[in-house]
């Protein structure tokens, strides 16, 4: 009876159509990603990483992980990315502490952004039907779908909490706003940057936020800016204290000559020639990136450019970068701009809607946005085909890997290549290495492998038939290293279908 009453209450505040769409969203992406995980098409970065972090926290070693000693001196994830928000999802993860649970949490968190999208749209448009359509537009937007197609990331949390932060600010529900603001800041250290610019945008539009007290209109954005800035500075110092090692391994702004995010604006001003060269690098993909941000929403955000101020830092960082992951929509990085694109879209639509008197014209506009969104979404089919190999997977090979993994005890230390690592990451002593084929990681891969082998993991497993070429390169490096005389203490106990399992101090009969 209590559950029935709760369901009735939920239906009163959210339309049934939205609840059904959220359920379908979570179900689809959870199953989709779980199937990819089953066929070893998920990786240490980042599903295995977060599973190990949460599993370790659950078992008495808060935020411990082994994947990035080149960034975290004491193997503490908070040094690499300060994300205490993970504590909030720990109780849900604890119900079934496996990577599959993280994939469900990932899908659920993103889908909750649809609730914020509905509430914000309804508050601004005063029309339930339009608000419902805009919530669908949010869930179907290529930026959101691209995020959902990735595995669990901190940006999932940022995107959804930022949506609620925006909603509570627009609604002038400031107690909830500051609670949501704090939660957003806790998702990742870089969350402070768009929040600072969000505060600046609100100050610029101080005369457009209703007739309430000028002191309130001024103080809320100002507090947001100051608090976010102080939080960012504090977190930087906490990360250093926790053992952060600042290495620009990816060299994301190599062409520009910048060694960090903070140097990008300075280098752009210092050397316009290099800035132009960096901007023109992969120019087609960068133009396509910008097009896919604005085209699905009919470029409506451009009608309200002030609301786009919070996206400027990430747009600059990505467009002047030579790191492709920063300027594609089918990754988790666009999460830094998605909430603000949606906010500007609603205001852009409202601006046009006010000038359109006939309801039929407004409906046609909404249909046009929905049509363009769906057409834009079709471009993500290539992304789906790229990451989804289940239909063409060699299930016998997959079965062989599981058979061999069953020989590895749950408490044994193990070294595995990155596509196998997530399946073994629920332990303290699970190790992998970066691929030597990743840009900037060639020497680090060798050094890290030698360091891991010095720890003498009890088992080592590689798969030379992995679909991913970078994973195969890891396996080849591990095998070639083990062939050296000093590692003769490892004996091959299973070799089947390109899969190799070694055990420390074990002799074949």
C-alpha positions as CSV (number, residue, x, y, z in Angstrom):
1,X,0.0,0.0,0.0
2,X,2.9,2.4,0.9
3,X,4.6,1.6,-2.4
4,X,1.3,2.2,-4.3
5,X,0.9,5.6,-2.7
6,X,4.5,6.5,-3.6
7,X,3.9,5.6,-7.2
8,X,0.7,7.7,-7.3
9,X,2.6,10.6,-5.8
10,X,5.4,10.2,-8.4
11,X,2.9,10.2,-11.2
12,X,1.5,13.5,-9.9
13,X,4.8,15.3,-10.2
14,X,6.1,13.5,-13.3
15,X,4.1,12.4,-16.4
16,X,3.8,8.7,-17.0
17,X,5.3,9.2,-20.4
18,X,8.5,10.6,-18.9
19,X,8.8,7.8,-16.3
20,X,8.3,5.2,-19.1
21,X,11.0,6.9,-21.3
22,X,13.4,7.0,-18.4
23,X,12.8,3.3,-17.7
24,X,13.4,2.5,-21.4
25,X,16.5,4.7,-21.5
26,X,18.0,2.9,-18.4
27,X,17.0,-0.5,-19.6
28,X,18.4,0.0,-23.2
29,X,21.8,1.4,-22.2
30,X,22.3,-0.9,-19.3
31,X,21.7,-4.0,-21.4
32,X,23.6,-2.6,-24.3
33,X,26.7,-1.8,-22.2
34,X,26.4,-5.1,-20.2
35,X,26.5,-7.1,-23.4
36,X,29.6,-5.2,-24.5
37,X,31.1,-5.9,-21.1
38,X,30.3,-9.6,-21.4
39,X,32.3,-9.9,-24.6
40,X,35.3,-8.1,-23.1
41,X,34.6,-4.8,-25.0
42,X,34.9,-2.7,-21.8
43,X,38.2,-1.5,-20.5
44,X,40.3,-0.6,-17.5
45,X,39.9,3.0,-18.5
46,X,37.4,3.7,-17.2
47,X,35.0,1.0,-16.1
48,X,37.7,-1.2,-14.5
49,X,39.1,1.9,-12.8
50,X,35.9,3.0,-11.1
51,X,35.0,-0.6,-10.2
52,X,38.3,-1.0,-8.4
53,X,38.0,2.4,-6.7
54,X,34.5,1.7,-5.4
55,X,35.3,-2.0,-4.5
56,X,38.4,-0.8,-2.6
57,X,36.4,1.9,-0.8
58,X,33.8,-0.7,0.2
59,X,36.5,-3.0,1.5
60,X,38.3,-0.5,3.8
61,X,40.8,1.3,1.4
62,X,39.0,4.5,0.4
63,X,39.6,5.5,-3.2
64,X,42.5,3.0,-3.7
65,X,43.3,2.0,-7.2
66,X,46.4,0.7,-9.1
67,X,46.0,1.9,-12.6
68,X,47.7,5.3,-12.6
69,X,50.8,5.5,-10.5
70,X,52.2,7.9,-13.1
71,X,49.5,10.4,-11.9
72,X,48.8,9.3,-8.3
73,X,51.8,8.8,-6.2
74,X,49.9,7.0,-3.4
75,X,47.4,5.2,-5.6
76,X,44.6,7.4,-4.4
77,X,42.0,8.3,-7.0
78,X,41.2,11.6,-5.3
79,X,44.6,12.8,-6.2
80,X,43.9,12.2,-9.9
81,X,40.3,13.5,-9.8
82,X,38.8,14.9,-6.7
83,X,35.4,13.3,-6.7
84,X,34.1,12.7,-3.2
85,X,30.6,12.4,-4.8
86,X,31.4,8.8,-5.4
87,X,30.5,8.1,-1.7
88,X,26.8,8.9,-2.7
89,X,26.6,6.0,-5.2
90,X,28.5,3.6,-2.9
91,X,25.4,2.2,-1.2
92,X,23.8,1.4,-4.6
93,X,27.1,-0.2,-5.8
94,X,27.3,-2.2,-2.6
95,X,24.1,-4.1,-3.4
96,X,26.0,-6.0,-6.1
97,X,29.6,-4.7,-6.2
98,X,30.4,-5.6,-9.8
99,X,31.1,-3.6,-13.0
100,X,27.6,-4.4,-14.3
101,X,26.1,-2.5,-11.4
102,X,28.2,0.6,-12.4
103,X,26.7,0.4,-15.9
104,X,23.2,0.5,-14.5
105,X,24.1,3.4,-12.2
106,X,25.7,5.1,-15.1
107,X,22.5,4.9,-17.2
108,X,20.3,5.8,-14.3
109,X,22.2,8.9,-13.4
110,X,22.2,10.2,-17.0
111,X,18.4,9.5,-17.3
112,X,17.7,11.6,-14.2
113,X,18.9,14.6,-16.2
114,X,15.7,14.1,-18.1
115,X,13.7,14.8,-14.9
116,X,15.6,18.1,-14.4
117,X,15.0,18.9,-18.1
118,X,11.3,18.4,-17.7
119,X,11.1,20.4,-14.5
120,X,13.1,23.3,-16.0
121,X,11.2,23.3,-19.3
122,X,7.8,23.3,-17.5
123,X,8.9,26.1,-15.2
124,X,10.0,28.3,-18.1
125,X,7.4,27.3,-20.8
126,X,4.4,26.8,-18.5
127,X,3.2,24.0,-20.8
128,X,3.3,20.3,-19.8
129,X,3.2,19.0,-23.3
130,X,6.1,21.2,-24.4
131,X,8.0,20.4,-21.3
132,X,7.5,16.6,-21.9
133,X,8.8,17.0,-25.5
134,X,11.8,18.9,-24.3
135,X,12.6,16.2,-21.8
136,X,12.5,13.7,-24.7
137,X,14.7,16.1,-26.7
138,X,17.2,16.0,-23.8
139,X,17.4,12.2,-23.6
140,X,17.6,11.9,-27.4
141,X,20.2,14.6,-27.9
142,X,23.5,13.2,-29.4
143,X,25.5,14.8,-26.6
144,X,23.5,12.8,-24.0
145,X,23.4,9.7,-26.1
146,X,27.2,9.9,-26.7
147,X,27.6,10.1,-22.9
148,X,25.3,7.1,-22.4
149,X,27.2,5.0,-24.9
150,X,30.3,5.4,-22.8
151,X,30.9,3.5,-19.6
152,X,30.7,5.1,-16.1
153,X,32.4,8.5,-15.8
154,X,32.4,11.3,-13.3
155,X,30.9,13.5,-16.1
156,X,27.7,11.5,-15.7
157,X,27.3,13.0,-12.3
158,X,28.4,16.5,-13.3
159,X,25.9,16.7,-16.2
160,X,22.9,15.6,-14.1
161,X,23.7,17.6,-11.0
162,X,24.4,20.6,-13.1
163,X,21.0,20.3,-14.7
164,X,19.4,20.4,-11.2
165,X,21.6,23.3,-10.2
166,X,20.4,25.3,-13.2
167,X,16.8,24.4,-12.4
168,X,16.9,25.4,-8.8
169,X,18.6,28.7,-9.7
170,X,16.0,29.6,-12.4
171,X,13.3,28.6,-9.9
172,X,14.9,30.8,-7.3
173,X,14.9,27.9,-4.8
174,X,18.2,28.9,-3.4
175,X,18.5,26.5,-0.5
176,X,18.2,23.6,-2.9
177,X,20.4,25.5,-5.4
178,X,23.3,25.7,-3.0
179,X,22.9,22.0,-2.0
180,X,22.9,21.1,-5.7
181,X,25.8,23.5,-6.3
182,X,27.9,21.7,-3.7
183,X,27.1,18.3,-5.1
184,X,28.0,19.5,-8.6
185,X,31.4,20.7,-7.4
186,X,32.0,17.4,-5.7
187,X,31.7,15.5,-9.0
188,X,35.1,16.5,-10.4
189,X,37.6,19.2,-9.7
190,X,37.0,20.9,-13.1
191,X,33.3,21.4,-12.3
192,X,34.2,24.6,-10.7
193,X,35.2,26.2,-14.0
194,X,31.8,26.1,-15.8
195,X,30.2,27.0,-12.5
196,X,32.3,30.2,-12.2
197,X,31.3,31.1,-15.7
198,X,27.7,30.3,-14.9
199,X,27.9,32.8,-12.1
200,X,29.4,35.4,-14.4
201,X,26.5,34.8,-16.9
202,X,24.0,35.3,-14.2
203,X,25.6,38.6,-13.2
204,X,25.6,39.8,-16.8
205,X,21.8,39.2,-16.9
206,X,21.2,40.5,-13.4
207,X,18.3,42.7,-14.7
208,X,16.5,39.8,-16.3
209,X,15.9,37.6,-13.3
210,X,12.6,39.0,-12.1
211,X,11.5,41.8,-9.7
212,X,12.9,40.4,-6.5
213,X,15.6,42.1,-4.4
214,X,18.6,43.4,-6.3
215,X,20.8,42.3,-3.4
216,X,19.7,38.7,-3.8
217,X,20.1,38.9,-7.6
218,X,23.6,40.2,-7.1
219,X,24.7,38.1,-4.1
220,X,23.7,34.6,-5.4
221,X,25.8,34.7,-8.6
222,X,28.6,36.4,-6.7
223,X,28.6,33.8,-4.0
224,X,28.6,31.1,-6.7
225,X,31.7,32.6,-8.3
226,X,33.6,33.1,-5.1
227,X,32.7,29.8,-3.6
228,X,33.5,27.8,-6.8
229,X,36.8,29.6,-7.2
230,X,37.8,29.0,-3.5
231,X,36.7,25.4,-3.8
232,X,38.8,24.9,-7.0
233,X,41.9,26.4,-5.3
234,X,41.4,24.3,-2.2
235,X,40.9,21.1,-4.2
236,X,44.1,21.7,-6.2
237,X,46.1,21.8,-2.9
238,X,44.3,18.7,-1.6
239,X,45.2,16.8,-4.7
240,X,48.9,17.7,-4.4
241,X,48.8,16.6,-0.7
242,X,47.2,13.3,-1.8
243,X,50.1,12.7,-4.2
244,X,49.1,14.2,-7.5
245,X,51.9,14.0,-10.1
246,X,51.4,16.6,-12.8
247,X,52.5,15.1,-16.1
248,X,51.2,16.2,-19.5
249,X,51.4,12.7,-20.9
250,X,48.7,13.1,-23.5
251,X,50.2,16.4,-24.7
252,X,46.7,17.6,-25.5
253,X,47.9,21.0,-26.6
254,X,51.2,20.0,-28.1
255,X,50.7,22.2,-31.2
256,X,49.8,25.2,-29.1
257,X,52.7,24.6,-26.7
258,X,50.6,24.5,-23.6
259,X,51.3,22.0,-20.9
260,X,48.0,22.2,-19.0
261,X,44.5,23.5,-19.3
262,X,45.4,26.7,-17.4
263,X,48.1,27.6,-19.9
264,X,45.8,27.4,-23.0
265,X,44.4,31.0,-22.8
266,X,47.8,32.4,-22.1
267,X,49.4,30.6,-25.0
268,X,46.6,31.7,-27.4
269,X,47.3,35.3,-26.5
270,X,51.1,34.9,-26.6
271,X,51.4,33.2,-29.9
272,X,48.5,33.8,-32.4
273,X,50.3,31.9,-35.1
274,X,50.6,28.7,-33.1
275,X,47.0,29.3,-31.9
276,X,45.8,29.4,-35.5
277,X,47.8,26.3,-36.3
278,X,46.3,24.4,-33.3
279,X,42.8,25.6,-34.2
280,X,43.2,24.4,-37.8
281,X,44.4,21.0,-36.7
282,X,41.7,18.4,-37.5
283,X,39.6,21.4,-38.6
284,X,37.0,19.3,-40.3
285,X,36.3,17.3,-37.2
286,X,36.2,20.4,-35.0
287,X,33.7,22.1,-37.4
288,X,31.6,18.9,-37.3
289,X,31.8,18.9,-33.5
290,X,30.4,22.5,-33.4
291,X,27.8,21.6,-35.9
292,X,26.6,18.5,-33.9
293,X,26.4,20.6,-30.7
294,X,24.0,23.2,-32.2
295,X,22.3,21.6,-35.2
296,X,20.2,19.1,-33.2
297,X,18.6,22.0,-31.4
298,X,18.2,24.2,-34.6
299,X,20.9,26.6,-33.4
300,X,18.3,28.0,-30.9
301,X,21.0,28.5,-28.2
302,X,22.6,31.2,-30.4
303,X,19.6,33.3,-29.9
304,X,20.6,33.6,-26.2
305,X,24.4,33.8,-26.3
306,X,24.8,34.9,-22.8
307,X,23.6,31.6,-21.5
308,X,26.4,30.0,-23.5
309,X,29.1,31.7,-21.4
310,X,29.7,28.6,-19.2
311,X,30.6,26.5,-22.3
312,X,33.3,28.9,-23.5
313,X,36.1,27.4,-21.3
314,X,35.5,23.9,-22.6
315,X,35.0,25.0,-26.2
316,X,38.4,26.9,-26.1
317,X,40.1,23.9,-24.5
318,X,38.8,21.5,-27.1
319,X,39.2,23.5,-30.2
320,X,42.8,24.4,-29.5
321,X,43.6,20.8,-28.6
322,X,45.2,18.1,-30.7
323,X,43.6,15.4,-28.6
324,X,40.7,14.0,-30.7
325,X,38.6,12.8,-27.7
326,X,38.1,16.4,-26.7
327,X,36.3,17.4,-30.0
328,X,33.9,14.5,-30.7
329,X,30.4,14.3,-29.4
330,X,30.5,10.5,-28.9
331,X,32.5,10.7,-25.7
332,X,32.0,11.8,-22.1
333,X,33.6,15.2,-22.4
334,X,30.7,17.1,-23.9
335,X,29.0,16.6,-20.6
336,X,30.7,19.8,-19.6
337,X,28.6,21.8,-22.1
338,X,25.3,19.8,-22.5
339,X,23.4,21.4,-19.5
340,X,24.1,24.9,-20.7
341,X,23.2,24.1,-24.3
342,X,19.9,22.8,-23.1
343,X,19.2,25.9,-21.0
344,X,20.0,28.2,-23.9
345,X,17.8,26.0,-26.1
346,X,14.8,26.5,-23.9
347,X,15.3,30.2,-23.7
348,X,15.9,30.4,-27.4
349,X,12.6,28.5,-28.1
350,X,10.7,30.7,-25.6
351,X,12.0,33.8,-27.4
352,X,10.7,32.6,-30.7
353,X,7.5,31.2,-29.2
354,X,6.6,34.7,-27.8
355,X,6.8,36.1,-31.3
356,X,4.6,33.3,-32.7
357,X,0.9,33.8,-31.9
358,X,-0.5,30.6,-33.5
359,X,-0.3,27.4,-31.5
360,X,0.1,25.4,-34.8
361,X,3.3,27.3,-35.6
362,X,4.8,26.5,-32.2
363,X,4.0,22.8,-32.7
364,X,5.7,22.9,-36.1
365,X,8.8,24.4,-34.5
366,X,8.8,21.7,-31.9
367,X,8.4,19.0,-34.5
368,X,11.3,20.5,-36.5
369,X,13.5,20.4,-33.5
370,X,12.5,16.8,-32.7
371,X,13.0,15.8,-36.4
372,X,16.5,17.4,-36.6
373,X,17.4,15.8,-33.2
374,X,16.5,12.3,-34.5
375,X,18.3,12.9,-37.8
376,X,21.4,14.0,-35.9
377,X,21.1,11.0,-33.7
378,X,21.3,8.8,-36.7
379,X,25.0,9.9,-37.1
380,X,25.6,8.1,-33.8
381,X,24.8,4.8,-35.5
382,X,28.4,4.7,-36.6
383,X,29.4,5.2,-33.0
384,X,27.1,2.3,-31.9
385,X,28.5,0.1,-34.6
386,X,32.0,0.9,-33.5
387,X,31.6,0.0,-29.9
388,X,29.0,-2.7,-30.2
389,X,30.5,-6.0,-31.4
390,X,28.1,-8.5,-29.8
391,X,26.5,-9.5,-33.1
392,X,29.9,-10.3,-34.6
393,X,31.6,-11.6,-31.5
394,X,33.4,-14.9,-31.4
395,X,31.3,-16.3,-28.5
396,X,33.5,-19.5,-28.4
397,X,36.5,-17.3,-27.8
398,X,34.6,-15.3,-25.2
399,X,33.7,-18.6,-23.5
400,X,37.4,-19.7,-23.5
401,X,38.4,-16.5,-21.7
402,X,35.8,-17.1,-19.0
403,X,36.9,-20.7,-18.6
404,X,40.5,-19.5,-18.1
405,X,39.5,-16.7,-15.8
406,X,37.8,-19.3,-13.6
407,X,41.3,-20.6,-12.8
408,X,42.3,-17.3,-11.2
409,X,41.3,-17.3,-7.4
410,X,39.3,-14.3,-6.3
411,X,42.0,-13.2,-3.8
412,X,45.0,-13.7,-6.1
413,X,47.0,-10.8,-7.5
414,X,46.8,-10.5,-11.2
415,X,48.1,-8.6,-14.2
416,X,45.7,-8.4,-17.2
417,X,45.5,-6.4,-20.4
418,X,43.0,-3.6,-20.3
419,X,39.9,-5.3,-21.8
420,X,40.2,-8.2,-19.3
421,X,41.0,-6.0,-16.3
422,X,37.3,-4.9,-15.6
423,X,36.4,-8.6,-15.0
424,X,39.2,-8.9,-12.4
425,X,39.1,-5.4,-10.9
426,X,37.2,-6.4,-7.8
427,X,40.4,-6.8,-5.8
428,X,43.2,-4.7,-4.4
429,X,46.0,-6.3,-6.4
430,X,44.7,-6.1,-9.9
431,X,47.0,-4.5,-12.4
432,X,47.2,-3.5,-16.0
433,X,49.3,-1.2,-18.2
434,X,48.6,1.6,-20.7
435,X,48.9,0.5,-24.3
436,X,52.3,1.3,-25.9
437,X,50.4,2.4,-28.9
438,X,48.7,5.3,-27.1
439,X,50.3,8.6,-27.9
440,X,52.8,9.6,-25.2
441,X,52.6,6.2,-23.4
442,X,55.2,4.1,-25.1
443,X,58.0,4.4,-22.5
444,X,55.5,4.7,-19.6
445,X,54.0,1.3,-20.6
446,X,57.3,-0.4,-20.4
447,X,58.2,1.2,-17.1
448,X,54.9,0.5,-15.6
449,X,55.0,-3.2,-16.7
450,X,58.4,-3.6,-15.1
451,X,57.1,-2.1,-11.9
452,X,54.1,-4.4,-11.8
453,X,56.3,-7.4,-12.5
454,X,58.5,-6.4,-9.6
455,X,55.4,-6.9,-7.4
456,X,55.3,-10.5,-8.6
457,X,51.6,-10.8,-9.4
458,X,50.5,-14.5,-9.0
459,X,48.7,-14.6,-12.3
460,X,49.2,-12.9,-15.7
461,X,46.6,-13.2,-18.5
462,X,46.6,-11.8,-22.0
463,X,44.5,-12.3,-25.1
464,X,46.1,-11.8,-28.5
465,X,42.8,-12.1,-30.3
466,X,41.2,-9.1,-28.6
467,X,39.2,-6.9,-31.0
468,X,40.9,-3.7,-29.8
469,X,44.3,-3.2,-31.4
470,X,45.6,-1.3,-28.4
471,X,44.7,-4.2,-26.1
472,X,46.5,-6.6,-28.3
473,X,49.6,-4.4,-28.2
474,X,49.5,-4.6,-24.4
475,X,49.3,-8.4,-24.6
476,X,52.2,-8.5,-27.0
477,X,54.3,-6.3,-24.8
478,X,53.6,-8.4,-21.8
479,X,54.4,-11.7,-23.6
480,X,57.6,-10.3,-25.1
481,X,58.7,-9.1,-21.6
482,X,57.9,-12.5,-20.0
483,X,60.1,-14.2,-22.6
484,X,63.2,-12.6,-21.0
485,X,65.3,-14.8,-18.8
486,X,64.7,-12.8,-15.6
487,X,61.0,-13.6,-15.7
488,X,61.5,-17.4,-16.1
489,X,59.7,-17.8,-12.7
490,X,56.5,-17.5,-14.6
491,X,55.2,-20.7,-16.1
492,X,52.5,-20.9,-18.8
493,X,49.7,-23.0,-17.4
494,X,47.1,-22.5,-20.2
495,X,47.4,-21.5,-23.8
496,X,44.2,-21.7,-25.8
497,X,42.8,-19.8,-28.7
498,X,45.3,-16.9,-28.4
499,X,44.7,-16.6,-24.7
500,X,47.7,-17.1,-22.3
501,X,47.6,-17.6,-18.6
502,X,50.8,-17.6,-16.6
503,X,51.3,-18.4,-12.9
504,X,54.1,-17.5,-10.6
505,X,56.4,-20.4,-9.5
506,X,54.2,-23.1,-11.1
507,X,55.7,-25.9,-13.2
508,X,53.9,-27.9,-15.9
509,X,53.6,-31.6,-15.6
